[in-house]
């Protein structure tokens, strides 16, 4: 039973927003009697494995984001000059130094030769060599005189351990998901589309399941909450927007995929240009990106269900390219 339906229909009988244990079962029973319920989809086989692994991956990604935020906060608080030495705070060479010498005073005492010896012992390449080591020591000298709490070292080591553990888990999950997805038919045809990566395919299959249960691609668009809804009354025509119902993770996956397709695939880029530059009701860039996401859903549905090859010429000339009204 859709909880939103229960919430919005509970006032039909008594015109009251009240809620109690007697009223809710009656409202639910009335909706069931009217046939306003859904049969939940329970994926089986490889689809169940992919959805379970994808859900675990989503939790690991959240933990990874927290670990990144904690590490950057620690660096800004204790060693802000380090962030000027590397374009990426999680550089392997930099983290290897901080693991041994976390605080600026420790880095300064380690010295240039000590840093180079550390990188050599760990067989690290692409660390930047002596110039990068000298830059690190120079950055550490800027505030080495500050009196740091000894517990900050312990805190950083815990943060670093959490960061690396989640990184390893993420790599393992990605490897398992790729193995599972490649077992399914026609997946290679999806990956052959320029701009479509493994993460997009994994997210799509994990959220949709068996695509053969959808006879019309419009059902997929609605499942993702990307379908346009009207706001009209008599002569008043309001602004159209997407429903944002259904599976939010699928909507996020396809919206991100649309950005990649626009950036790397000329056919989808042309589709975006078509909708943003048309003379009648041109769309904004984000609206056109939704159109591209809808078109990608239709293409994914056709390829996985029928086994056809991707044809770039049909992307822009297909009249059903997107779901946004003219």
One Martini backbone bead per residue (centre of mass of N, CA, C, O) as a GRO file, in nm:
protein
  326
    1UNK     BB    1   0.095   0.037   0.024
    2UNK     BB    2   0.063   0.364  -0.029
    3UNK     BB    3   0.127   0.608   0.199
    4UNK     BB    4   0.026   0.855   0.038
    5UNK     BB    5  -0.264   0.754  -0.004
    6UNK     BB    6  -0.337   0.736   0.293
    7UNK     BB    7  -0.281   1.033   0.370
    8UNK     BB    8  -0.483   1.166   0.139
    9UNK     BB    9  -0.756   0.978   0.217
   10UNK     BB   10  -0.832   1.026   0.533
   11UNK     BB   11  -1.037   1.291   0.472
   12UNK     BB   12  -1.295   1.187   0.315
   13UNK     BB   13  -1.490   1.107   0.557
   14UNK     BB   14  -1.417   1.350   0.805
   15UNK     BB   15  -1.243   1.603   0.743
   16UNK     BB   16  -0.967   1.486   0.888
   17UNK     BB   17  -0.619   1.468   0.999
   18UNK     BB   18  -0.649   1.244   1.168
   19UNK     BB   19  -0.472   0.981   1.373
   20UNK     BB   20  -0.532   0.626   1.417
   21UNK     BB   21  -0.584   0.279   1.486
   22UNK     BB   22  -0.878   0.293   1.351
   23UNK     BB   23  -0.853   0.459   1.084
   24UNK     BB   24  -0.628   0.330   0.912
   25UNK     BB   25  -0.755   0.045   0.848
   26UNK     BB   26  -1.002   0.163   0.702
   27UNK     BB   27  -0.855   0.309   0.475
   28UNK     BB   28  -0.702   0.061   0.365
   29UNK     BB   29  -0.951  -0.114   0.306
   30UNK     BB   30  -1.074   0.078   0.096
   31UNK     BB   31  -0.837   0.070  -0.105
   32UNK     BB   32  -0.842  -0.234  -0.155
   33UNK     BB   33  -1.139  -0.251  -0.259
   34UNK     BB   34  -1.056  -0.043  -0.505
   35UNK     BB   35  -0.755  -0.131  -0.607
   36UNK     BB   36  -0.526   0.060  -0.442
   37UNK     BB   37  -0.269  -0.135  -0.524
   38UNK     BB   38   0.048  -0.316  -0.501
   39UNK     BB   39   0.284  -0.523  -0.652
   40UNK     BB   40   0.566  -0.627  -0.548
   41UNK     BB   41   0.903  -0.637  -0.642
   42UNK     BB   42   1.100  -0.947  -0.660
   43UNK     BB   43   1.397  -1.022  -0.713
   44UNK     BB   44   1.588  -1.263  -0.902
   45UNK     BB   45   1.882  -1.387  -0.879
   46UNK     BB   46   2.092  -1.172  -1.020
   47UNK     BB   47   1.911  -0.928  -0.943
   48UNK     BB   48   1.929  -0.970  -0.637
   49UNK     BB   49   2.235  -0.948  -0.612
   50UNK     BB   50   2.265  -0.663  -0.731
   51UNK     BB   51   2.082  -0.511  -0.530
   52UNK     BB   52   2.231  -0.587  -0.270
   53UNK     BB   53   2.512  -0.480  -0.350
   54UNK     BB   54   2.419  -0.189  -0.410
   55UNK     BB   55   2.321  -0.122  -0.124
   56UNK     BB   56   2.595  -0.164   0.008
   57UNK     BB   57   2.745   0.046  -0.162
   58UNK     BB   58   2.585   0.294  -0.069
   59UNK     BB   59   2.684   0.276   0.228
   60UNK     BB   60   2.988   0.296   0.163
   61UNK     BB   61   2.977   0.573   0.026
   62UNK     BB   62   2.886   0.723   0.280
   63UNK     BB   63   3.131   0.646   0.453
   64UNK     BB   64   3.337   0.770   0.259
   65UNK     BB   65   3.238   1.061   0.283
   66UNK     BB   66   3.289   1.087   0.586
   67UNK     BB   67   3.594   1.030   0.575
   68UNK     BB   68   3.666   1.266   0.394
   69UNK     BB   69   3.559   1.494   0.575
   70UNK     BB   70   3.736   1.427   0.822
   71UNK     BB   71   4.010   1.459   0.682
   72UNK     BB   72   3.978   1.755   0.589
   73UNK     BB   73   3.927   1.870   0.871
   74UNK     BB   74   4.196   1.787   0.992
   75UNK     BB   75   4.381   1.939   0.792
   76UNK     BB   76   4.265   2.227   0.844
   77UNK     BB   77   4.340   2.220   1.152
   78UNK     BB   78   4.662   2.097   1.139
   79UNK     BB   79   4.738   2.098   0.794
   80UNK     BB   80   4.676   2.327   0.557
   81UNK     BB   81   4.938   2.321   0.373
   82UNK     BB   82   4.892   2.042   0.241
   83UNK     BB   83   4.663   2.136   0.034
   84UNK     BB   84   4.895   2.293  -0.146
   85UNK     BB   85   5.057   2.025  -0.246
   86UNK     BB   86   4.777   1.900  -0.336
   87UNK     BB   87   4.509   1.838  -0.546
   88UNK     BB   88   4.486   1.570  -0.370
   89UNK     BB   89   4.443   1.471  -0.047
   90UNK     BB   90   4.455   1.137  -0.133
   91UNK     BB   91   4.737   1.098  -0.183
   92UNK     BB   92   4.956   0.843  -0.151
   93UNK     BB   93   5.213   0.999  -0.078
   94UNK     BB   94   5.092   1.180   0.146
   95UNK     BB   95   4.966   0.953   0.329
   96UNK     BB   96   5.234   0.807   0.385
   97UNK     BB   97   5.352   1.041   0.550
   98UNK     BB   98   5.113   1.084   0.760
   99UNK     BB   99   5.133   0.799   0.887
  100UNK     BB  100   5.418   0.873   1.018
  101UNK     BB  101   5.373   1.207   0.985
  102UNK     BB  102   5.115   1.397   1.082
  103UNK     BB  103   5.257   1.639   1.185
  104UNK     BB  104   5.446   1.906   1.105
  105UNK     BB  105   5.683   1.837   1.296
  106UNK     BB  106   5.728   1.549   1.182
  107UNK     BB  107   5.788   1.629   0.890
  108UNK     BB  108   6.033   1.806   0.951
  109UNK     BB  109   6.200   1.579   1.092
  110UNK     BB  110   6.208   1.384   0.853
  111UNK     BB  111   6.247   1.510   0.586
  112UNK     BB  112   6.350   1.471   0.270
  113UNK     BB  113   6.504   1.201   0.295
  114UNK     BB  114   6.283   1.051   0.453
  115UNK     BB  115   6.065   1.067   0.237
  116UNK     BB  116   6.221   0.926   0.009
  117UNK     BB  117   6.267   0.661   0.167
  118UNK     BB  118   5.969   0.593   0.206
  119UNK     BB  119   5.890   0.573  -0.094
  120UNK     BB  120   6.101   0.356  -0.164
  121UNK     BB  121   6.000   0.132   0.038
  122UNK     BB  122   5.697   0.144  -0.112
  123UNK     BB  123   5.723   0.171  -0.423
  124UNK     BB  124   5.677   0.467  -0.529
  125UNK     BB  125   5.511   0.641  -0.791
  126UNK     BB  126   5.446   0.968  -0.869
  127UNK     BB  127   5.525   1.174  -0.612
  128UNK     BB  128   5.759   1.410  -0.721
  129UNK     BB  129   5.990   1.383  -0.542
  130UNK     BB  130   6.198   1.621  -0.422
  131UNK     BB  131   6.010   1.861  -0.471
  132UNK     BB  132   5.774   1.753  -0.300
  133UNK     BB  133   5.932   1.715  -0.037
  134UNK     BB  134   6.016   2.013  -0.005
  135UNK     BB  135   5.725   2.123   0.006
  136UNK     BB  136   5.640   1.974   0.262
  137UNK     BB  137   5.855   2.087   0.453
  138UNK     BB  138   5.784   2.385   0.408
  139UNK     BB  139   5.490   2.359   0.509
  140UNK     BB  140   5.565   2.253   0.797
  141UNK     BB  141   5.740   2.507   0.888
  142UNK     BB  142   5.502   2.714   0.931
  143UNK     BB  143   5.371   2.521   1.203
  144UNK     BB  144   5.576   2.355   1.399
  145UNK     BB  145   5.551   2.540   1.672
  146UNK     BB  146   5.301   2.421   1.743
  147UNK     BB  147   5.081   2.296   2.002
  148UNK     BB  148   4.996   1.975   1.987
  149UNK     BB  149   4.790   1.723   2.024
  150UNK     BB  150   4.851   1.386   2.058
  151UNK     BB  151   4.558   1.284   1.972
  152UNK     BB  152   4.569   1.365   1.667
  153UNK     BB  153   4.719   1.117   1.567
  154UNK     BB  154   4.508   0.907   1.640
  155UNK     BB  155   4.277   1.030   1.478
  156UNK     BB  156   4.409   1.005   1.198
  157UNK     BB  157   4.453   0.697   1.194
  158UNK     BB  158   4.151   0.630   1.208
  159UNK     BB  159   4.068   0.779   0.954
  160UNK     BB  160   4.259   0.630   0.759
  161UNK     BB  161   4.152   0.347   0.813
  162UNK     BB  162   3.861   0.403   0.725
  163UNK     BB  163   3.926   0.495   0.438
  164UNK     BB  164   4.071   0.233   0.337
  165UNK     BB  165   3.851   0.030   0.401
  166UNK     BB  166   3.635   0.157   0.213
  167UNK     BB  167   3.801   0.139  -0.045
  168UNK     BB  168   3.822  -0.170  -0.051
  169UNK     BB  169   3.519  -0.228  -0.050
  170UNK     BB  170   3.452  -0.077  -0.310
  171UNK     BB  171   3.629  -0.246  -0.499
  172UNK     BB  172   3.496  -0.520  -0.437
  173UNK     BB  173   3.205  -0.446  -0.518
  174UNK     BB  174   3.266  -0.364  -0.810
  175UNK     BB  175   3.369  -0.641  -0.896
  176UNK     BB  176   3.111  -0.805  -0.831
  177UNK     BB  177   2.911  -0.640  -1.002
  178UNK     BB  178   3.046  -0.686  -1.274
  179UNK     BB  179   3.016  -0.994  -1.276
  180UNK     BB  180   2.705  -0.997  -1.259
  181UNK     BB  181   2.630  -0.816  -1.505
  182UNK     BB  182   2.787  -0.984  -1.734
  183UNK     BB  183   2.569  -1.223  -1.729
  184UNK     BB  184   2.390  -1.053  -1.882
  185UNK     BB  185   2.213  -0.968  -2.143
  186UNK     BB  186   2.332  -0.695  -2.346
  187UNK     BB  187   2.546  -0.531  -2.182
  188UNK     BB  188   2.771  -0.473  -2.394
  189UNK     BB  189   2.588  -0.280  -2.562
  190UNK     BB  190   2.576  -0.061  -2.349
  191UNK     BB  191   2.892  -0.019  -2.310
  192UNK     BB  192   2.934   0.080  -2.616
  193UNK     BB  193   2.834   0.341  -2.524
  194UNK     BB  194   2.921   0.655  -2.527
  195UNK     BB  195   2.906   0.738  -2.170
  196UNK     BB  196   2.876   0.439  -2.067
  197UNK     BB  197   2.910   0.287  -1.764
  198UNK     BB  198   2.917   0.060  -1.516
  199UNK     BB  199   2.764   0.227  -1.299
  200UNK     BB  200   2.513   0.276  -1.469
  201UNK     BB  201   2.433  -0.018  -1.521
  202UNK     BB  202   2.417  -0.108  -1.229
  203UNK     BB  203   2.204   0.098  -1.132
  204UNK     BB  204   1.983   0.023  -1.331
  205UNK     BB  205   1.952  -0.285  -1.265
  206UNK     BB  206   1.912  -0.259  -0.957
  207UNK     BB  207   1.640  -0.084  -0.986
  208UNK     BB  208   1.479  -0.249  -1.216
  209UNK     BB  209   1.581  -0.518  -1.319
  210UNK     BB  210   1.374  -0.678  -1.514
  211UNK     BB  211   1.298  -0.536  -1.822
  212UNK     BB  212   1.069  -0.740  -1.931
  213UNK     BB  213   0.832  -0.618  -1.739
  214UNK     BB  214   0.844  -0.389  -1.962
  215UNK     BB  215   0.653  -0.289  -2.242
  216UNK     BB  216   0.710   0.022  -2.172
  217UNK     BB  217   0.924   0.293  -2.136
  218UNK     BB  218   0.727   0.475  -1.969
  219UNK     BB  219   0.751   0.303  -1.711
  220UNK     BB  220   1.044   0.383  -1.650
  221UNK     BB  221   1.003   0.687  -1.627
  222UNK     BB  222   0.804   0.661  -1.390
  223UNK     BB  223   0.990   0.504  -1.195
  224UNK     BB  224   1.199   0.757  -1.191
  225UNK     BB  225   1.032   1.040  -1.195
  226UNK     BB  226   1.050   1.180  -1.514
  227UNK     BB  227   0.769   1.254  -1.549
  228UNK     BB  228   0.546   1.469  -1.672
  229UNK     BB  229   0.345   1.726  -1.524
  230UNK     BB  230   0.056   1.890  -1.497
  231UNK     BB  231  -0.065   2.259  -1.473
  232UNK     BB  232  -0.403   2.276  -1.525
  233UNK     BB  233  -0.673   2.538  -1.567
  234UNK     BB  234  -0.832   2.593  -1.818
  235UNK     BB  235  -0.642   2.876  -1.911
  236UNK     BB  236  -0.437   2.769  -1.718
  237UNK     BB  237  -0.071   2.740  -1.749
  238UNK     BB  238   0.164   2.580  -1.604
  239UNK     BB  239   0.444   2.445  -1.497
  240UNK     BB  240   0.642   2.197  -1.582
  241UNK     BB  241   0.715   1.879  -1.419
  242UNK     BB  242   0.843   1.645  -1.233
  243UNK     BB  243   0.736   1.400  -1.007
  244UNK     BB  244   0.938   1.237  -0.812
  245UNK     BB  245   0.877   0.942  -0.831
  246UNK     BB  246   0.971   0.651  -0.708
  247UNK     BB  247   1.307   0.589  -0.781
  248UNK     BB  248   1.562   0.786  -0.678
  249UNK     BB  249   1.817   0.628  -0.767
  250UNK     BB  250   1.741   0.613  -1.067
  251UNK     BB  251   1.728   0.917  -1.113
  252UNK     BB  252   2.023   0.972  -1.041
  253UNK     BB  253   2.162   0.785  -1.243
  254UNK     BB  254   2.035   0.916  -1.505
  255UNK     BB  255   2.127   1.208  -1.458
  256UNK     BB  256   2.430   1.143  -1.458
  257UNK     BB  257   2.433   1.000  -1.734
  258UNK     BB  258   2.347   1.246  -1.900
  259UNK     BB  259   2.605   1.409  -1.851
  260UNK     BB  260   2.796   1.204  -1.986
  261UNK     BB  261   2.657   1.194  -2.265
  262UNK     BB  262   2.688   1.494  -2.334
  263UNK     BB  263   3.007   1.497  -2.310
  264UNK     BB  264   3.071   1.213  -2.506
  265UNK     BB  265   2.804   1.230  -2.691
  266UNK     BB  266   2.698   1.367  -2.984
  267UNK     BB  267   2.400   1.280  -2.997
  268UNK     BB  268   2.316   1.393  -2.711
  269UNK     BB  269   2.418   1.677  -2.756
  270UNK     BB  270   2.223   1.740  -2.989
  271UNK     BB  271   1.967   1.703  -2.822
  272UNK     BB  272   2.017   1.933  -2.626
  273UNK     BB  273   2.038   2.159  -2.837
  274UNK     BB  274   1.757   2.128  -2.957
  275UNK     BB  275   1.599   2.203  -2.679
  276UNK     BB  276   1.762   2.486  -2.618
  277UNK     BB  277   1.712   2.618  -2.939
  278UNK     BB  278   1.432   2.628  -2.981
  279UNK     BB  279   1.175   2.846  -3.061
  280UNK     BB  280   0.975   2.666  -2.896
  281UNK     BB  281   1.013   2.638  -2.589
  282UNK     BB  282   1.287   2.647  -2.450
  283UNK     BB  283   1.510   2.479  -2.269
  284UNK     BB  284   1.679   2.418  -2.012
  285UNK     BB  285   1.954   2.247  -1.925
  286UNK     BB  286   1.815   2.065  -1.708
  287UNK     BB  287   1.575   1.984  -1.878
  288UNK     BB  288   1.740   1.857  -2.110
  289UNK     BB  289   1.866   1.641  -1.927
  290UNK     BB  290   1.601   1.491  -1.878
  291UNK     BB  291   1.556   1.413  -2.171
  292UNK     BB  292   1.812   1.242  -2.192
  293UNK     BB  293   1.733   1.042  -1.969
  294UNK     BB  294   1.479   0.938  -2.112
  295UNK     BB  295   1.621   0.840  -2.366
  296UNK     BB  296   1.808   0.638  -2.222
  297UNK     BB  297   1.582   0.458  -2.116
  298UNK     BB  298   1.475   0.372  -2.395
  299UNK     BB  299   1.740   0.246  -2.492
  300UNK     BB  300   1.783   0.040  -2.268
  301UNK     BB  301   1.520  -0.112  -2.318
  302UNK     BB  302   1.577  -0.203  -2.612
  303UNK     BB  303   1.849  -0.349  -2.572
  304UNK     BB  304   1.769  -0.552  -2.338
  305UNK     BB  305   1.501  -0.668  -2.479
  306UNK     BB  306   1.602  -0.695  -2.806
  307UNK     BB  307   1.920  -0.668  -2.887
  308UNK     BB  308   2.000  -0.407  -3.000
  309UNK     BB  309   2.169  -0.161  -3.151
  310UNK     BB  310   2.321   0.131  -3.141
  311UNK     BB  311   2.170   0.437  -3.289
  312UNK     BB  312   2.258   0.762  -3.332
  313UNK     BB  313   2.043   0.861  -3.552
  314UNK     BB  314   1.782   0.817  -3.344
  315UNK     BB  315   1.807   1.029  -3.120
  316UNK     BB  316   1.713   1.306  -3.273
  317UNK     BB  317   1.475   1.179  -3.477
  318UNK     BB  318   1.311   1.096  -3.245
  319UNK     BB  319   0.997   1.198  -3.132
  320UNK     BB  320   1.052   1.022  -2.844
  321UNK     BB  321   1.299   1.138  -2.681
  322UNK     BB  322   1.106   1.283  -2.477
  323UNK     BB  323   0.882   1.410  -2.201
  324UNK     BB  324   0.880   1.694  -2.280
  325UNK     BB  325   0.696   1.940  -2.361
  326UNK     BB  326   0.639   2.192  -2.610
   0.00000   0.00000   0.00000
